[in-house]
Amino acid sequence: MAKLYEMCNEINSDELLSNREDLTQEEKDKLLANFKESKESGQEKSDRQEKTAGQENIKKKKHKKSWGSYIGKVAVAAALVILIVPNVSANAAYAMSQIPLLGNVIKMITVREYNYDSDRFEANIKEAKLVSEENETAKQDPEVKEKTDASIQTINEDIQSMTDRLIKQFEADVELDESYGGVYVNPEVITDTDTWFTVRITVTQVAGSGMEYQYFYHIDKTTGEIATLKDLFKDGADYKTAISDDIKKQMREQMAADENVIYWLDDEEVPEWNFQSIKDDQNFYLDENGQIVICFDEYEVGPGSMGLVQFTIDPDAVADILK
């Protein structure tokens, strides 16, 4: 699967870094109908009740951990960063990185941690920042280094904008003081190899009901460019159909094996809800084997009881169209 890491493409960063917090009308309809669906399973109902359990639910969400692991070819180095800003706790920040054998060294540090805790509201929002360092073990390409720095700046600006937006909305909810609420933001490096770097940011919002969604940021170290799913495939390849068909196959297999697994697929009553295809800006990452993992936010392809969903794509399904 080494081909997955050999990419050199120009991409539009503005299209990649879109605001995922704003739901489309179709997604809003799905969310509303999910709570009203009378034929849902008992497990789904239990899930909904837990999400509306007020402050107790907030406490549980605080300790919820995102799944995932750090992968790479060398040891992990940790560093501490402390930044004191207004309305931000003085807790020690951290930096996690893996030193690659080739390409630029990219690290993630936490530059701000916003905390709030009251009887009705709670927040723990970590703001990450990427930094680039010279790789002393490999000859640096000035052009790639310049592109890497530009990509990092674009990503950092988007992360800061997203963080500011979440804090502003949370503070507005606290001021209204009409319900319970919580916001939790957890950034982590999930891929750091000699040619590829990926950061995932998981956002959990609690306000009567709960919702989780994710941001993924990818940098191809061989080019310094921000990368998208499309860049893994040959020009003109119909990768969306190949991947979507494999996902549908996995959905049907999972539902057949477990009655508690529910996806919006093959539903004749609400066919407009059925999963059709992945999106142009589809969330994904590459696992430790170089395989493509497609990620969906909560409520995107199934009811809330399914939570965040991911599918590891069968290598045979895309072997002929990979670069």
C-alpha positions as CSV (number, residue, x, y, z in Angstrom):
1,M,0.0,0.0,0.0
2,A,3.0,2.3,-0.3
3,K,1.3,3.8,-3.3
4,L,-1.1,5.6,-1.0
5,Y,1.8,7.8,0.2
6,E,3.2,8.7,-3.2
7,M,1.1,11.8,-4.1
8,C,1.8,15.1,-5.8
9,N,-1.3,17.2,-6.5
10,E,-2.6,20.7,-6.3
11,I,-5.7,21.1,-4.2
12,N,-8.0,23.9,-3.1
13,S,-7.5,24.4,0.6
14,D,-10.5,26.7,0.9
15,E,-12.9,23.9,-0.3
16,L,-11.2,21.4,2.1
17,L,-11.5,23.6,5.2
18,S,-15.3,24.1,5.2
19,N,-17.3,24.7,8.4
20,R,-18.6,21.2,9.4
21,E,-20.5,22.5,12.4
22,D,-23.4,23.8,10.2
23,L,-25.7,20.9,9.5
24,T,-27.5,20.8,6.1
25,Q,-31.3,20.9,6.1
26,E,-31.3,17.2,5.2
27,E,-29.1,16.4,8.2
28,K,-31.3,18.5,10.5
29,D,-34.4,16.6,9.2
30,K,-32.7,13.3,9.9
31,L,-31.7,14.4,13.4
32,L,-35.3,15.5,14.2
33,A,-36.9,12.5,12.8
34,N,-34.5,10.2,14.6
35,F,-35.8,11.5,18.0
36,K,-39.4,11.0,16.8
37,E,-39.1,7.6,15.2
38,S,-41.5,5.3,17.0
39,K,-40.1,2.1,15.5
40,E,-36.5,2.6,16.7
41,S,-35.0,-0.1,18.9
42,G,-35.0,-0.1,22.6
43,Q,-31.3,0.5,22.5
44,E,-31.8,3.7,20.6
45,K,-34.4,4.9,23.1
46,S,-32.0,4.2,25.9
47,D,-29.3,6.1,24.1
48,R,-31.5,9.1,23.7
49,Q,-32.5,9.1,27.4
50,E,-28.9,9.0,28.4
51,K,-28.2,12.0,26.2
52,T,-31.0,14.0,27.9
53,A,-29.9,13.2,31.4
54,G,-28.6,16.8,32.0
55,Q,-25.6,17.4,34.1
56,E,-24.9,13.7,34.7
57,N,-24.5,13.3,31.0
58,I,-22.2,16.2,30.8
59,K,-19.9,14.6,33.4
60,K,-19.9,11.4,31.4
61,K,-19.1,13.2,28.1
62,K,-16.1,14.9,29.9
63,H,-14.4,11.6,30.3
64,K,-15.3,10.2,26.9
65,K,-12.2,9.3,24.9
66,S,-11.9,9.3,21.1
67,W,-10.9,6.1,19.6
68,G,-7.7,6.0,17.5
69,S,-4.0,5.4,17.9
70,Y,-0.8,7.2,16.9
71,I,1.2,5.4,14.2
72,G,4.6,5.8,12.7
73,K,8.0,4.3,12.2
74,V,10.0,5.8,15.1
75,A,9.5,6.6,18.8
76,V,7.1,9.2,20.2
77,A,8.6,12.3,21.8
78,A,6.5,14.4,24.2
79,A,6.9,18.1,25.1
80,L,5.2,20.6,27.4
81,V,4.0,24.0,26.4
82,I,2.4,26.5,28.9
83,L,0.4,29.5,27.6
84,I,-1.5,31.9,29.8
85,V,-4.3,33.9,28.2
86,P,-7.5,35.5,29.5
87,N,-10.3,33.0,30.5
88,V,-8.0,30.1,29.7
89,S,-6.7,27.7,32.4
90,A,-3.0,27.5,33.2
91,N,-2.9,23.8,32.7
92,A,0.2,22.5,31.0
93,A,-0.2,22.0,27.3
94,Y,1.4,19.1,25.5
95,A,3.1,18.3,22.3
96,M,3.1,14.9,20.6
97,S,5.3,14.1,17.6
98,Q,7.0,11.4,15.7
99,I,10.3,12.1,14.0
100,P,10.1,10.9,10.4
101,L,13.0,9.5,8.4
102,L,12.2,11.7,5.4
103,G,10.3,14.9,4.6
104,N,9.6,17.7,7.0
105,V,9.1,17.3,10.8
106,I,5.6,18.4,11.8
107,K,4.5,18.6,15.4
108,M,1.2,19.4,17.1
109,I,1.1,21.4,20.3
110,T,-1.8,22.6,22.4
111,V,-1.6,26.4,22.6
112,R,-4.8,27.0,24.5
113,E,-7.1,25.1,26.8
114,Y,-10.5,26.7,27.6
115,N,-12.2,25.3,30.7
116,Y,-15.5,26.1,32.3
117,D,-17.4,24.2,35.0
118,S,-20.7,25.1,36.7
119,D,-23.8,23.4,37.9
120,R,-25.4,23.5,34.4
121,F,-22.5,24.0,31.9
122,E,-19.2,22.5,31.3
123,A,-16.5,22.9,28.6
124,N,-13.0,21.5,27.9
125,I,-11.8,22.9,24.6
126,K,-8.2,22.3,23.5
127,E,-6.8,24.4,20.6
128,A,-4.1,22.7,18.7
129,K,-1.4,24.3,16.5
130,L,0.9,22.7,14.0
131,V,4.6,23.7,13.7
132,S,7.2,22.7,11.2
133,E,10.9,22.0,12.0
134,E,14.0,21.3,10.0
135,N,14.7,17.6,9.6
136,E,18.4,17.3,10.3
137,T,18.4,13.6,9.1
138,A,17.3,14.4,5.6
139,K,18.1,17.0,2.9
140,Q,15.3,19.6,2.9
141,D,13.7,20.7,-0.4
142,P,13.2,24.5,0.0
143,E,10.1,24.4,-2.2
144,V,8.4,21.6,-0.2
145,K,9.4,23.3,3.0
146,E,7.7,26.5,1.8
147,K,4.5,24.7,0.8
148,T,4.5,22.8,4.1
149,D,4.7,26.1,6.0
150,A,1.9,27.5,4.0
151,S,-0.3,24.4,4.5
152,I,0.4,24.6,8.3
153,Q,-0.6,28.2,8.4
154,T,-3.9,27.5,6.5
155,I,-4.7,24.7,8.9
156,N,-3.8,26.6,12.0
157,E,-6.0,29.5,10.9
158,D,-9.0,27.2,10.4
159,I,-8.5,25.5,13.8
160,Q,-8.3,28.8,15.5
161,S,-11.4,30.0,13.8
162,M,-13.3,26.9,14.7
163,T,-12.2,27.1,18.3
164,D,-13.1,30.7,18.7
165,R,-16.5,29.9,17.2
166,L,-17.2,27.1,19.6
167,I,-16.2,29.2,22.6
168,K,-18.3,32.1,21.5
169,Q,-21.4,29.9,21.1
170,F,-20.8,28.2,24.4
171,E,-20.5,31.5,26.3
172,A,-23.7,32.7,24.6
173,D,-25.5,29.5,25.8
174,V,-24.1,30.0,29.3
175,E,-25.4,33.6,29.3
176,L,-28.9,32.5,28.3
177,D,-28.8,29.9,31.1
178,E,-31.9,28.1,29.8
179,S,-30.7,24.5,29.9
180,Y,-27.7,22.2,30.4
181,G,-24.8,22.2,28.0
182,G,-21.3,21.1,27.4
183,V,-18.6,21.3,24.7
184,Y,-15.5,19.1,24.5
185,V,-12.8,19.4,21.8
186,N,-10.0,16.8,21.6
187,P,-7.2,17.1,19.0
188,E,-4.8,14.2,18.3
189,V,-2.2,13.2,15.8
190,I,-3.3,9.9,14.3
191,T,-0.8,9.5,11.4
192,D,2.8,10.6,11.3
193,T,5.0,8.8,8.9
194,D,7.9,9.9,6.7
195,T,5.5,11.0,4.0
196,W,2.1,11.7,5.6
197,F,0.7,13.6,8.6
198,T,-2.9,13.6,9.9
199,V,-4.6,15.4,12.8
200,R,-8.1,14.5,13.9
201,I,-10.1,16.9,16.1
202,T,-13.2,15.4,17.7
203,V,-15.9,17.8,18.9
204,T,-18.6,16.7,21.3
205,Q,-21.5,19.0,22.0
206,V,-24.2,18.4,24.6
207,A,-27.4,20.5,24.8
208,G,-30.4,18.4,25.7
209,S,-29.2,15.9,23.1
210,G,-25.7,15.2,22.0
211,M,-23.8,15.3,18.8
212,E,-20.2,14.3,17.9
213,Y,-18.4,15.3,14.7
214,Q,-14.8,15.4,13.5
215,Y,-12.3,17.4,11.6
216,F,-9.4,15.8,9.7
217,Y,-6.4,17.7,8.4
218,H,-3.8,15.9,6.1
219,I,-0.4,17.1,4.8
220,D,1.4,15.1,2.2
221,K,5.0,15.6,3.4
222,T,6.4,14.7,-0.1
223,T,4.8,17.8,-1.6
224,G,4.0,20.0,1.4
225,E,0.4,20.2,0.2
226,I,-2.9,19.8,2.1
227,A,-4.3,16.5,0.9
228,T,-7.8,15.2,0.2
229,L,-9.2,11.7,-0.5
230,K,-9.2,12.4,-4.2
231,D,-5.4,12.8,-4.2
232,L,-4.9,9.1,-3.5
233,F,-6.4,8.1,-6.8
234,K,-5.5,8.2,-10.5
235,D,-6.8,11.2,-12.4
236,G,-10.4,10.7,-13.5
237,A,-10.9,7.6,-11.4
238,D,-14.4,7.0,-10.1
239,Y,-13.2,6.5,-6.5
240,K,-16.4,7.7,-4.9
241,T,-18.4,4.9,-6.5
242,A,-15.8,2.2,-5.6
243,I,-15.6,3.3,-2.0
244,S,-19.4,3.9,-1.6
245,D,-20.2,0.4,-2.9
246,D,-17.8,-1.2,-0.5
247,I,-19.3,0.8,2.4
248,K,-22.8,-0.3,1.4
249,K,-21.6,-3.9,1.4
250,Q,-20.2,-3.5,4.9
251,M,-23.3,-1.8,6.1
252,R,-25.6,-4.7,4.9
253,E,-23.2,-7.3,6.4
254,Q,-23.1,-5.5,9.8
255,M,-26.9,-5.1,9.9
256,A,-27.5,-8.7,9.0
257,A,-25.1,-9.8,11.8
258,D,-26.5,-7.6,14.5
259,E,-30.0,-6.3,14.8
260,N,-28.8,-3.4,17.0
261,V,-26.7,-2.0,14.1
262,I,-28.8,0.4,12.0
263,Y,-27.8,2.4,9.0
264,W,-29.9,4.6,6.7
265,L,-29.7,2.2,3.8
266,D,-32.3,0.3,1.6
267,D,-35.2,2.0,3.6
268,E,-38.2,2.2,1.3
269,E,-40.2,4.4,3.7
270,V,-37.7,7.2,3.6
271,P,-35.5,6.6,0.6
272,E,-34.2,10.1,0.6
273,W,-32.3,9.3,3.8
274,N,-30.5,6.3,2.3
275,F,-26.8,6.5,2.0
276,Q,-25.9,7.0,-1.6
277,S,-22.3,8.1,-1.9
278,I,-19.4,9.6,0.0
279,K,-18.8,13.4,-0.3
280,D,-16.2,15.3,-2.2
281,D,-14.7,16.5,1.1
282,Q,-15.2,13.1,2.8
283,N,-13.5,12.6,6.2
284,F,-10.9,9.8,6.1
285,Y,-7.5,8.7,7.3
286,L,-4.9,6.1,6.5
287,D,-4.4,3.4,9.1
288,E,-1.2,1.6,10.2
289,N,-1.4,-0.7,7.1
290,G,-1.9,2.2,4.7
291,Q,-5.6,1.3,4.2
292,I,-8.2,4.0,3.7
293,V,-10.6,4.5,6.6
294,I,-13.8,6.5,5.8
295,C,-15.3,8.3,8.8
296,F,-18.8,9.7,9.3
297,D,-20.1,12.1,11.9
298,E,-22.9,11.1,14.3
299,Y,-26.3,11.1,12.5
300,E,-24.6,11.3,9.1
301,V,-25.4,7.7,8.0
302,G,-27.4,6.3,10.9
303,P,-29.3,7.2,14.1
304,G,-27.6,8.6,17.2
305,S,-27.1,5.2,18.8
306,M,-24.5,4.4,16.1
307,G,-22.3,7.3,17.2
308,L,-19.3,8.1,15.1
309,V,-19.0,5.5,12.3
310,Q,-16.0,4.4,10.3
311,F,-15.3,1.8,7.6
312,T,-12.0,0.4,6.6
313,I,-12.1,0.0,2.8
314,D,-11.3,-3.3,1.3
315,P,-7.9,-2.9,-0.6
316,D,-9.3,-5.0,-3.5
317,A,-12.1,-2.5,-4.0
318,V,-9.7,0.3,-5.0
319,A,-6.6,-1.5,-6.0
320,D,-7.0,-0.7,-9.7
321,I,-7.5,3.0,-9.3
322,L,-4.9,3.9,-6.6
323,K,-1.9,6.0,-7.7
